Amino acid sequence: MLYLTAPEELGQLLPEHPGYRAIQLREWLYEHPTLSTESWTNLPKNLREILDPQLWPFTVEIEQSADQGSTVKWLFRTPDGISVESVLMGYPDRVTLCVSSQAGCAMACTFCATGQFGFDRHLEAGEIVAQVAYAEAFTRAGGLSKGPKRVSNIVFMGMGEPLANYRRVRESLRLMIEVMGISARSITVSTVGHAPGMRQLADEPWQVGLAVSLHAADDELRSSLIPLNDRYPLAEVENAAREYFEKKGRRVSIEWTMMDGVNDGEEQAERLATIARRLRAHVNLIALNPTPLSEDRPSNRRTIDRFIEILESRGVTATLRETRGQEIDAACGQLRVRAGR
């Protein structure tokens, strides 16, 4: 599989061809990705025919669209039978890709379908980058009904905890930034609070964004929602986020899923405001997207508005994120609902 070979080693796949063929191949894979090799006309036809079955490290098992064609979800199937999902969202001024870093997730957050169905394996760097390349090729071909014809933003908010797969995620970031030419500032890595990984990421040379999925502002509640909090409690997560901000000079985002009667009360809002002020962080709120194995339900709009009002009255900027793709189980926390294993 071409994306499972490091770009610097592509020449090893073409031992009987001149060296410049590897350069051409690298350009097609990383700079001008296409859905097939048909348009690679600067390569011999027989070589294209050999390379085409090796192009993607997965097959597209299901493609679904929603929001009048501005949201697309893919279920990719790897040769070893693992399912991986990615979501592409077009807006008037940008196109955002939500990528997966693992097949499944071991974090077992109570409100997330991916964690409810368990963990299969880490994704290789090439499998992560291939999601980006496929989405870029799809977008360039006019696959979305809205937005520019290029992927402008990448968020590691799909299946898996990115920082639990650090080595491979780091390599995927290197490939995206240094080989594909994607701006580091347009990439966001999300974590449920893997403090050691946050500190490692802070020491990397790239100015990627960091989003911390907090969801609760005290350890007792947070541990009931996010088991990893028993290992890395709130104080440690906050310290790691502060270190990231101080080293990168980039504001950290706090992600908060609004769950009716769970974490949407005034006391949680007050505690969250205190944490956000200390970190000088922006808060992104999103109403819970229901999943089969959880009885939790989303907060109503009146409660969300009151929550935002409290945050803003304490000097914290907060945004209610638009829900996209819910009818195809592509919204936050819903990946893998229908795919199962």
N, C-alpha and C positions, 0 to 999 in steps of 0.2 A: 504494500500500500504506500503510495507516494508520500502522503502526509505523515506517515510513521517513520519516514527517513529524514534525518536532519537535512536542512537545505544545503549545508556544507558538504554533505556526503552523497548528493544526488548523482554525481558522476560515477559512483560505484554501481549504480543501476544500469549504466549505459557503457559497459566496458568496450564495446565494439564501435563506439561512435566518438567523433572528435569532441574535445573538451568543451567547446562552445555550446554543444547541445545541452549540457547540464545547466549552463547559464540561462539558456532559453527556457528550459523546463522550470527552473526556479522562478523566472519572471512570470510565467503563466500561473504557477501555483500560488504565488504570494503577492504579486503586484497586479495581475490582471486575471483573477480567477473567473472561470467559466464553468457552466454546468456539465460540459462534456469537452472532449479534446477535439471536436470537429473543427473548431475555428483556429486551432493551432497550426495555421498553414505554413509557418516557417519551419515546421518539423515534417519529415517525410511521412507520407500517408501510412505506410506500414508500421512505422514507429508509433504513430498516433493510435492505431488500432491495437497495438500491444499495450499501450499505456492506459487506454480508456477504462478497461475493467479494474485497473489498479488506482484510479483517480481518488475515490472516496473510501475511507476506512469504515464505511457503513452503507447501508441501503436505506432509502426513504420508504418506510413502511406505511406511514400515514401522514398526509398533509391536510390540515384543516385551516379554514379562514373564518374570520369574524370581523365585526365592526366595519361592514361594507368593504371588506377586502383590505383594510389597513392593518389588521393583525393576522399573522400566520403562525401556526404551530406545526413543528415537525416532530414525528417520532422516528428517530433513526435506530436501526437495528445493526449491531456489530456482528462480525462473523462468529463470535462465541455466544451469540444469542442474547446479548444484553441490550436493553432498551435505554435510549438517551433522548431527552426532549430539549428543544430550543424554541424560543418564541421571538418573533420579529415584529416590531411595532413601528408603524409609520405615522409621523406627525407632520404638520405643514412645513416645519423648519428643520426636521431631523429624522433619522431612522435609528432606533435603538434595538440592539440584539441582546437578549437574555440568554447567556450560555450556561451549560452545565459543566461541572468540574469532576463529578463523580456519578456513577450509576447507582441511584439510590442515595441514602444518607444514613449515617450512624448516629446523628445527633438526637433523634427521637423527640423533636419538639412536638408538643401535643396537638398543635393547630395546623401542622404542615403535612400534606398528603405524602410527600416524598419520604419524610422520616417515618411516617406510619407504616410504609411498606418495606422498610428496612434497607440494608446496604448490600450491594453486590460487589463492586470493586471501584478502585480509582480509575479515572480516565487518563490516558497518556497525553502528553503535551500535544502530539499530533492530532489526537481525537478532539481536543479542545479547539485547536486552531482550525481544524477542518470545518467545525460548525461556523466559525467566522467566515471562512472562505466560501462555504456553500451559501450562506446568507448574502454575502457580497455579490456573488454571481447571480443569485436569484433577484436581488434588488437591481443590479445593473440591467438585467433582462426585462425590467418593468413589471416584476411580480407583485408589487404593492400598489394599492390604489391611491396612496397618499405619501407625500414626502419626497425628498431628493433621491436620485438613483445611486445612492451609496450608503453604506452603513457608517453612521457618524459617531455613534456611542455604543459602548459595550459594557454590560453589567454582568458580573459573576453573581447572579441571583437565581440561577436555575437549580437543577438538582445538585445536592451535595454541599458540604462545607469546604470552600476553597482552601482555607488555611490548614485543613487536615490533610490536604494533598499538596503540600507546599512545594516540593521539588518540581513536580510536573506543572503546577500552576505557574511557578516562577519561569520555567522554560517557555511556557505558552505566552507569557507576558513579553519575554525577550523576543520571541518570534513576531508577535503582533507589532511591537514597537520598533525593533531594530531591523526587521526584515520586511514586514508588510507596510511599514511607514505610518502606522496608526499613532496618533498623538496620545501620549500617556495620560494626559489630562482628560481625555475623553473616555477613559476606562475606569470603572469602579469595581473594587473587590468588596464583597459583602461577607460578613462573618457574624456568627451568633455569640462571639466572645472568646475566640481562640487566642488568648493573650500572648503566648509565645510566638505564634504566627504573625500577630499584629506587630510585634517588636521586630521580627525578621523583615517584614515588609517595609518597615520604617527605615531600615538600613540599606534597602535597595536603591539603585541610582535613579529610578523612574518616579515621576510625579503622578502616580496613579491615585485615584480617590479611594477613601476608605469609608464604608458604611457599616455601622455596628447595629445589629438587630437586638435591641434591648428588650422591649415588650413588657418590662416590669421594672419598677424603680426601688424594689427592696428584695433582698435575697430570698426570703421565704416564698414570695409569689413567683419570683423568677425561676427558682429551682423547680417549682411545680410545673412550669411551662417549658423550661429549657434545662434538661438534666445536666448539661455541661456546666451550668452555674455552680454545681457542687464542687467542681474541679477548679474553675476560675470564677470566683465570686465577683460581685459588682465592683468592689473596690479595686481589684486587680485589673478588671476589664477597663475601668475608667482610667487607671494609671497608664495602661498600655495605649489607650486612645489619646491621652494627653501627650505621651512621648511621640506618637505619630504626628500630632499637630505641631509640636515643637520642632521636630526634625524636618518635616516637609513644608511647614508653613501653609498647609492646606487644611481648610475647615473640615472636620469630620462630620458625617451625617449620622443621625440616630434614626433607626427604623422602628416603627411602633405599630403593630397590628391591633386595631381597636376591636376588643371582644366584649360583648354585652355583659355587664355585671362582673367582669373579671378584672380588667385593667383600665377601665374608662371612667373611673370615679375622680372626684376632685382631689382626693389625697394623693393618688398616683400622679395626677397632673402637676400638683405642687412639687412632689419629689422629683419628677422628671425635669421640671423647670430648673430646680437647683443643680442637677447634674449637667444639664445642657448649658447653663450659664457658666459653670466651672470650666467646661470644655470649649465654650464659645461655639457650640455645635448647632447645626440646623436640624430640625426635627421633621421627618417625613412620616405622616400618618397614612394608614390605609385601612379601610374597613375589612374585617376578616372575610375571606372567601371560604364558604363552608366546605368541609371535606367529610368523606363517608364515616371515618372512624372517630369523629369528634362531635360532641353535642353542642359545642360552643357556637354562638351566633354573632353576627356583626352588630356593632353598636348602631343605634339609630342616628340620623343626621343631627337631631337636636342635641344629643349627648356629645357627638363629635364637635359640633360648633362650640359648645360650652367648654370642652377640653382645650380647643384651640384658643378660646378667649382667655382662659387662665394662663396658658403658656405665653401668649403675647403680652398680657398684662404684667408678666414677670420679665419682659424683655427678651423673650425667646422667639425667633422666627420659626414658623411652622407651616407646612404645606400638606394639604390633603391630596394624596396621589389619586389620579384617575384610575379606575378599575378597567382593565382591558382584557378581552378574550374569555370572560367568565363562562359563556355558553359553550366553549370548546375546552373547558378545564385548562385554560392557559394562563389564568390569573395567578397572582402571587400565592404560593402555598398549595396550588392545585396540581402541579406537574406530577404525572404518573397516576392520577385518579382512575383513568380509564385503561391505561396501558397495562397496569399491574406489573408483573414481572416479564 
